[in-house]
């Protein structure tokens, strides 16, 4: 049994309104997971192999949640916003970096003698800028600190990794990298082909957060359509014994009337066997231990 952990940046449960892309267009994967419309009216689902519930991303701190503290809370189980007395992002604050370097879910999985894998790949320009400034995202800092290699173009070409936008199109069009475009279904199949090699496989999708900041419905649709197709393939073809976990770090995309993040609750979706450990999850800080509980069975 493996855990497929898909982290979607910046999606909350918003009102059913003309400012909510999930109200303007239908996205089958999300509606399968919520058992109906994906908005703040969606009722929790607690079944033997299917769980959906809204969870807190505000962490008891005033102000708008941010990616640095939210993601670190998600991946370490620490209430990082309270640790530094504020929400902070998009990169991790110096006061919470030690948690990613020593206490992440990747560290805990390795300590159990199991294998974690971060399937995202990064182009050369990412490494150039990050190494020059010594500034890493939450996921890349966590991965590096666990002693794992960050994937490169070679890993994408060898079908061992995925690009951040799923289809590889942007790497060719915007970065001039000689790499073929793939469909979201092919990307989903690539992930599923690698699941049996690892105990925990993590994929990060951040274009949803960028689309939320853009306040542009067309941009939102371009971010959500490939994600929807990608998720549908995984939902429909994953092994029943593997557990799929999907969540976010804060709200944003669900309200295009504002350029900022929101204080809306974020979704937690879990599909698979023996998922009862997730029934008690109330906030981002509870995800790590619930995943570890699954991997201990």
C-alpha positions as CSV (number, residue, x, y, z in Angstrom):
1,X,0.0,0.0,0.0
2,X,1.2,3.5,-0.9
3,X,0.0,7.0,-0.3
4,X,-0.5,9.4,-3.2
5,X,-0.4,12.9,-1.8
6,X,-1.5,15.7,-4.2
7,X,-1.0,19.2,-2.8
8,X,-3.0,21.8,-4.7
9,X,-1.9,25.4,-3.9
10,X,-4.5,28.0,-3.1
11,X,-8.0,26.3,-3.4
12,X,-10.6,26.8,-0.7
13,X,-14.3,26.2,-0.4
14,X,-16.0,29.4,-1.5
15,X,-19.5,30.7,-2.0
16,X,-21.5,29.7,-5.0
17,X,-21.1,32.9,-6.9
18,X,-20.0,34.4,-10.2
19,X,-16.5,35.0,-8.7
20,X,-16.0,31.3,-8.0
21,X,-14.5,29.4,-11.0
22,X,-16.0,26.2,-9.5
23,X,-19.4,27.7,-9.9
24,X,-18.9,29.0,-13.5
25,X,-17.6,25.6,-14.8
26,X,-18.0,22.0,-13.7
27,X,-15.0,20.0,-12.8
28,X,-15.9,16.3,-12.5
29,X,-13.0,15.2,-10.3
30,X,-13.8,17.8,-7.6
31,X,-17.5,17.0,-7.7
32,X,-16.8,13.2,-7.4
33,X,-14.7,14.0,-4.4
34,X,-17.2,16.2,-2.7
35,X,-20.2,14.2,-3.8
36,X,-21.7,17.3,-5.4
37,X,-20.9,20.9,-6.1
38,X,-17.4,22.0,-4.9
39,X,-18.2,25.0,-2.6
40,X,-18.8,26.0,1.0
41,X,-22.2,24.3,1.0
42,X,-20.7,20.9,0.3
43,X,-21.4,18.5,3.2
44,X,-18.8,16.3,4.6
45,X,-18.5,12.7,3.2
46,X,-17.5,10.0,5.6
47,X,-17.7,6.6,4.0
48,X,-15.6,3.4,4.3
49,X,-13.3,4.3,1.4
50,X,-14.1,8.0,0.8
51,X,-13.7,11.0,3.0
52,X,-14.3,14.7,2.3
53,X,-14.3,17.4,4.9
54,X,-13.5,21.1,5.1
55,X,-10.4,21.8,7.3
56,X,-8.9,24.9,8.9
57,X,-6.0,26.7,7.3
58,X,-6.0,29.8,9.5
59,X,-4.2,28.1,12.4
60,X,-5.6,30.4,15.1
61,X,-3.7,33.4,13.7
62,X,-5.3,36.6,12.4
63,X,-4.7,37.8,8.9
64,X,-4.6,35.9,5.6
65,X,-3.0,32.5,5.5
66,X,0.2,32.3,3.4
67,X,2.0,29.5,1.6
68,X,5.2,29.5,3.6
69,X,3.5,28.9,6.9
70,X,0.6,26.9,5.5
71,X,2.7,24.4,3.6
72,X,5.2,24.0,6.4
73,X,2.3,23.3,8.8
74,X,0.9,20.8,6.3
75,X,4.3,18.9,5.8
76,X,5.5,19.1,9.4
77,X,2.4,19.1,11.6
78,X,3.7,22.2,13.4
79,X,1.5,25.2,13.9
80,X,4.1,27.4,12.1
81,X,1.9,30.6,12.1
82,X,1.7,30.5,15.8
83,X,5.4,29.7,16.1
84,X,6.3,33.0,14.5
85,X,3.2,34.9,15.4
86,X,2.0,35.6,11.9
87,X,1.3,34.1,8.5
88,X,4.2,34.3,6.1
89,X,5.0,33.4,2.5
90,X,5.5,32.5,-0.2
91,X,8.8,31.1,0.9
92,X,9.3,29.6,4.4
93,X,10.3,32.1,7.1
94,X,13.7,31.6,8.7
95,X,12.0,30.7,12.0
96,X,10.2,27.7,10.5
97,X,12.9,26.4,8.1
98,X,14.3,24.1,10.8
99,X,11.0,22.2,10.9
100,X,11.2,21.4,7.2
101,X,14.9,20.5,7.5
102,X,14.4,18.1,10.4
103,X,10.7,17.2,11.1
104,X,9.0,16.9,7.8
105,X,6.8,14.0,6.7
106,X,9.6,12.9,4.3
107,X,11.9,12.6,7.3
108,X,9.4,10.6,9.3
109,X,8.7,8.3,6.4
110,X,12.4,7.6,5.9
111,X,12.8,7.0,9.7
112,X,10.2,4.3,9.3
113,X,12.4,2.6,6.8
114,X,10.0,3.6,3.9
115,X,10.6,5.5,0.7
116,X,9.2,9.0,0.0
117,X,9.3,10.6,-3.4
118,X,8.7,14.1,-4.7
119,X,7.7,13.6,-8.3
120,X,7.9,17.3,-9.4
121,X,10.8,18.2,-11.7
122,X,12.4,21.6,-12.1
123,X,14.0,23.3,-15.1
124,X,17.6,24.6,-15.1
125,X,16.6,28.2,-14.4
126,X,14.9,27.2,-11.2
127,X,18.1,25.6,-9.9
128,X,20.2,28.6,-11.0
129,X,18.0,31.1,-9.2
130,X,17.4,29.0,-6.1
131,X,21.1,28.2,-5.6
132,X,22.2,31.8,-6.2
133,X,19.8,33.2,-3.6
134,X,19.8,30.0,-1.4
135,X,16.0,30.4,-1.4
136,X,14.0,27.2,-1.7
137,X,10.3,26.5,-1.7
138,X,8.8,24.5,1.1
139,X,8.6,21.3,-0.9
140,X,12.1,21.6,-2.4
141,X,13.7,22.5,0.9
142,X,12.0,19.5,2.6
143,X,13.1,17.2,-0.2
144,X,16.7,18.4,-0.2
145,X,16.9,18.3,3.6
146,X,15.8,14.6,3.5
147,X,18.8,13.8,1.3
148,X,16.6,13.2,-1.8
149,X,17.4,14.5,-5.2
150,X,15.3,17.1,-6.9
151,X,14.2,16.0,-10.3
152,X,15.5,17.6,-13.5
153,X,14.7,17.6,-17.2
154,X,16.4,14.2,-17.6
155,X,13.9,12.7,-15.1
156,X,11.0,14.1,-17.1
157,X,12.3,12.7,-20.3
158,X,12.8,9.3,-18.6
159,X,9.2,9.5,-17.5
160,X,10.2,9.4,-13.8
161,X,8.9,12.9,-13.0
162,X,6.2,15.5,-13.8
163,X,6.4,19.2,-14.6
164,X,4.5,21.7,-12.4
165,X,1.9,22.4,-15.1
166,X,1.2,18.7,-15.8
167,X,1.5,18.7,-19.6
168,X,5.1,19.8,-20.1
169,X,3.9,22.3,-22.6
170,X,5.2,25.4,-20.8
171,X,8.7,23.9,-20.6
172,X,8.8,23.8,-24.4
173,X,7.0,27.0,-25.2
174,X,8.3,29.3,-22.5
175,X,11.6,27.8,-21.6
176,X,12.7,26.5,-24.9
177,X,13.4,23.0,-23.5
178,X,13.2,20.2,-26.1
179,X,10.5,18.1,-24.4
180,X,7.3,16.6,-25.7
181,X,3.9,17.7,-24.6
182,X,1.8,15.1,-22.9
183,X,-1.9,14.9,-22.0
184,X,-3.1,15.1,-18.4
185,X,-4.2,11.5,-18.6
186,X,-0.6,10.5,-19.6
187,X,0.7,12.5,-16.7
188,X,-1.7,10.7,-14.4
189,X,-0.6,7.3,-15.8
190,X,3.0,8.3,-15.3
191,X,2.4,9.0,-11.6
192,X,0.5,5.7,-11.2
193,X,3.3,3.8,-12.9
194,X,5.7,5.0,-10.2
195,X,3.5,4.4,-7.1
196,X,4.6,0.8,-6.5
197,X,8.2,2.0,-6.2
198,X,7.5,4.3,-3.2
199,X,5.5,4.4,0.0
200,X,4.6,8.1,-0.3
201,X,4.6,10.0,-3.5
202,X,4.0,13.7,-3.5
203,X,2.9,16.0,-6.4
204,X,2.6,19.8,-6.0
205,X,0.3,21.9,-8.3
206,X,0.7,25.6,-7.9
207,X,-0.9,27.1,-11.0
208,X,-4.2,27.3,-9.1
209,X,-2.7,29.8,-6.7
210,X,-1.3,31.9,-9.6
211,X,-4.7,31.9,-11.3
212,X,-6.3,33.1,-8.1
213,X,-4.0,36.0,-7.9
214,X,-4.7,36.9,-11.5
215,X,-8.4,37.4,-10.9
216,X,-8.9,36.0,-14.4
217,X,-11.5,33.4,-15.2
218,X,-9.8,32.3,-18.4
219,X,-6.6,31.8,-16.5
220,X,-8.5,29.9,-13.8
221,X,-10.0,27.6,-16.4
222,X,-6.6,26.9,-18.0
223,X,-5.3,25.9,-14.6
224,X,-8.2,23.8,-13.6
225,X,-9.0,21.9,-16.8
226,X,-5.7,19.9,-17.0
227,X,-5.8,19.4,-13.2
228,X,-9.3,18.0,-13.5
229,X,-8.4,15.5,-16.2
230,X,-5.2,14.5,-14.3
231,X,-7.1,13.9,-11.1
232,X,-9.9,12.0,-12.8
233,X,-7.4,9.6,-14.3
234,X,-5.9,8.9,-10.9
235,X,-9.2,8.6,-9.1
236,X,-10.5,6.1,-11.8
237,X,-7.3,4.0,-12.2
238,X,-5.5,4.0,-8.9
239,X,-5.2,0.6,-7.1
240,X,-7.9,0.2,-4.4
241,X,-5.3,-0.6,-1.8
242,X,-3.5,2.7,-2.4
243,X,-4.7,5.9,-0.6
244,X,-5.1,9.2,-2.4
245,X,-4.9,12.3,-0.2
246,X,-5.6,15.7,-1.7
247,X,-5.6,19.1,0.1
248,X,-4.5,22.7,0.0
249,X,-2.6,25.3,2.1
250,X,-5.1,28.2,1.9
251,X,-8.0,29.6,-0.1
252,X,-7.5,31.8,-3.1
253,X,-8.8,30.6,-6.5
254,X,-12.4,30.2,-5.2
255,X,-12.9,34.0,-5.0
256,X,-11.7,35.9,-8.0
257,X,-13.2,39.1,-6.6
258,X,-10.0,39.6,-4.6
259,X,-6.4,39.3,-5.5
260,X,-5.4,38.0,-2.1
261,X,-5.7,34.7,-0.3
262,X,-8.9,34.0,1.7
263,X,-9.7,32.6,5.2
264,X,-12.0,30.0,3.7
265,X,-11.6,26.4,4.8
266,X,-9.7,24.1,2.4
267,X,-10.8,20.7,1.3
268,X,-9.4,17.4,2.5
269,X,-10.1,14.5,0.2
270,X,-9.1,10.9,1.0
271,X,-9.9,7.8,-1.2
272,X,-8.7,4.3,-0.3
273,X,-8.8,1.6,2.3
274,X,-8.4,2.0,6.0
275,X,-8.7,5.8,6.0
276,X,-10.4,6.2,9.4
277,X,-7.3,8.1,10.7
278,X,-8.4,11.1,8.7
279,X,-11.8,11.4,10.3
280,X,-10.3,13.4,13.2
281,X,-8.4,15.8,11.0
282,X,-9.4,19.4,11.8
283,X,-6.6,21.5,10.3
284,X,-3.4,21.5,8.2
285,X,-1.4,20.4,11.2
286,X,-3.2,17.0,11.5
287,X,-2.4,15.7,8.0
288,X,1.1,14.5,8.6
289,X,0.3,12.2,11.5
290,X,-2.8,10.8,9.6
291,X,-0.6,9.9,6.7
292,X,2.0,8.3,8.9
293,X,-0.7,6.3,10.7
294,X,-1.8,4.9,7.3
295,X,1.8,4.0,6.5
296,X,2.2,2.2,9.8
297,X,-0.7,-0.2,9.2
